[in-house]
């Protein structure tokens, strides 16, 4: 495949991936009881017939975005942002598996354990899976949604190919997601976290 073909494929993948991720994220059930996030997560998963398809959609969207980001980094090869683009690709190599694992645990393991528990909040296995899922979600927020886009934004701002303001916007939003992920890691599920996560 020529570079031009890769850029076209990457552009389409990034746009389609972003749309799929946005739509499936909007369809994802939201916690209504933040005083009991573990029990509420199990209840939401047990009651949702679309839990697994939604997470498959999030996974597909994420993988398409990864392809788009790879092509994006490649488009800066040999230019002034080549080094930063390579660092961004390194961040992507670390964060993409975290995203896949987080979506697999939340989308599949949480659903199965919730169905087995019938939404029973006292089920120890269910609580363990939810806590593991939350930890992976925070790692995803810090790395895949935060650190990696910030690196790509720095590369874009330095590239001379893409609008600098667009790159700096990605840096700001990426760093905001890093802070949000740290807040969620330290404080757990809270109204403040979800407001910040939605905003970023």
C-alpha positions in Angstrom: 0.0 0.0 0.0 1.3 3.4 -0.9 1.6 6.2 1.7 -1.3 8.0 0.1 -3.5 4.9 0.3 -2.6 4.5 3.9 -3.5 8.2 4.6 -6.9 7.8 2.9 -7.6 4.5 4.8 -6.4 6.0 8.1 -8.6 9.1 7.6 -11.7 7.1 6.9 -10.9 4.7 9.8 -10.4 7.6 12.2 -13.7 9.3 11.3 -15.7 6.1 11.3 -14.1 5.0 14.5 -14.8 8.3 16.2 -18.5 8.1 15.2 -18.9 4.5 16.3 -17.2 5.2 19.6 -19.3 8.3 20.2 -22.6 6.6 19.4 -21.8 3.5 21.5 -20.6 5.6 24.3 -23.8 7.5 24.3 -25.7 4.2 24.4 -23.7 2.9 27.4 -25.8 2.8 30.6 -24.8 5.5 33.1 -24.6 5.0 36.8 -27.5 6.6 38.7 -26.4 5.6 42.2 -22.9 6.8 42.9 -23.2 5.9 46.6 -23.0 2.2 45.4 -21.1 2.1 42.1 -20.3 -1.6 42.4 -23.8 -2.7 42.9 -25.2 -0.2 40.4 -22.7 -1.4 37.7 -23.8 -5.0 38.3 -27.5 -4.1 38.2 -27.0 -2.0 35.0 -25.1 -4.9 33.3 -27.6 -7.5 34.4 -30.6 -5.4 33.1 -29.0 -4.4 29.8 -29.5 -6.7 26.8 -27.2 -4.5 24.8 -24.3 -4.5 27.2 -22.0 -6.8 25.2 -22.9 -5.3 21.7 -22.3 -1.8 23.1 -18.8 -2.8 24.3 -18.1 -4.5 21.0 -19.0 -1.2 19.3 -16.6 0.7 21.6 -13.9 -1.9 20.9 -14.4 -1.6 17.1 -14.4 2.2 17.3 -11.2 2.2 19.3 -9.4 -0.2 16.9 -10.4 2.0 13.9 -9.1 5.0 15.8 -5.8 3.2 16.4 -5.5 2.6 12.7 -6.2 6.3 12.0 -3.6 7.4 14.5 -1.0 5.1 13.0 -1.6 6.7 9.6 -1.6 10.1 11.2 1.9 9.5 12.7 3.2 8.1 9.4 2.1 11.3 7.7 4.6 13.2 9.8 7.6 10.9 9.0 10.7 12.8 8.0 9.4 16.1 9.0 10.1 18.3 12.0 7.7 16.4 14.2 9.1 12.9 13.3 10.5 12.3 16.7 7.4 13.4 18.5 5.3 11.2 16.2 7.4 8.2 17.0 6.9 8.9 20.8 3.2 9.2 20.1 3.3 5.8 18.4 5.1 4.4 21.4 2.3 5.7 23.6 -0.2 4.1 21.3 1.6 0.7 21.5 1.2 0.9 25.3 -2.2 2.3 25.6 -4.1 0.4 22.8 -3.8 -3.0 24.6 -4.9 -1.3 27.8 -8.1 -0.1 26.0 -8.7 -3.6 24.5 -8.4 -5.2 27.9 -10.5 -2.6 29.7 -13.3 -3.0 27.2 -13.1 -6.8 27.3 -13.4 -6.9 31.1 -16.2 -4.4 31.3 -18.0 -5.6 28.2 -17.8 -9.3 28.7 -16.7 -10.3 32.2 -18.9 -7.8 34.0 -21.9 -8.9 32.1 -21.4 -12.6 32.8 -20.8 -12.1 36.5 -23.7 -9.7 36.7 -26.0 -12.2 35.0 -24.7 -15.0 37.3 -25.4 -12.8 40.4 -28.8 -11.6 39.2 -27.6 -8.2 40.1 -26.7 -9.3 43.7 -24.4 -6.6 45.0 -23.0 -8.9 47.7 -21.4 -11.3 45.2 -17.7 -11.1 45.9 -16.7 -12.1 42.4 -18.9 -9.4 40.9 -17.3 -6.8 43.1 -13.9 -8.0 42.2 -14.6 -7.8 38.4 -16.2 -4.4 38.8 -13.1 -3.1 40.7 -10.7 -4.6 38.1 -12.8 -3.0 35.4 -12.7 0.4 37.1 -8.9 0.1 37.5 -8.5 -0.7 33.8 -10.9 2.1 32.8 -8.8 4.6 34.7 -5.6 3.2 33.0 -7.5 3.6 29.7 -8.5 7.2 30.6 -5.0 8.2 31.6 -3.2 6.5 28.7 -5.4 5.9 25.6 -7.7 9.0 26.1 -5.1 11.2 27.8 -1.4 10.7 27.4 -1.4 9.3 23.9 -3.6 12.1 22.3 -1.5 14.7 24.1 1.6 13.3 22.4 -0.1 13.2 19.0 -1.2 16.8 19.6 2.3 17.9 20.3 3.5 16.2 17.1 0.7 17.9 15.1 1.4 21.3 16.6 5.1 20.9 15.6 4.6 19.3 12.2 3.9 22.3 10.0 1.4 20.1 8.2 -1.6 20.4 10.5 -3.0 23.5 12.2 -1.1 24.2 15.4 -4.3 25.1 17.2 -5.7 21.7 16.6 -2.6 20.1 18.0 -2.6 22.2 21.1 -6.3 21.5 21.6 -5.5 17.8 21.6 -2.7 18.5 24.1 -5.1 20.4 26.5 -7.9 17.8 26.2 -5.4 14.9 26.6 -3.8 16.4 29.7 -7.3 17.1 31.1 -8.1 13.4 30.6 -4.9 12.4 32.5 -6.0 14.6 35.4 -9.5 13.1 35.2 -8.1 9.6 35.3 -5.9 10.4 38.3 -8.9 11.8 40.1 -10.9 8.7 39.3 -8.1 6.5 40.4 -7.7 8.3 43.8 -11.3 9.0 44.5 -13.2 6.3 42.7 -16.6 6.7 40.9 -18.0 10.1 41.8 -20.3 12.7 40.2 -17.2 15.0 39.8 -15.3 12.3 37.9 -18.2 11.6 35.5 -18.7 15.3 34.8 -15.0 15.8 34.1 -14.9 12.6 32.0 -17.9 13.7 29.9 -16.4 17.2 29.4 -13.0 15.8 28.2 
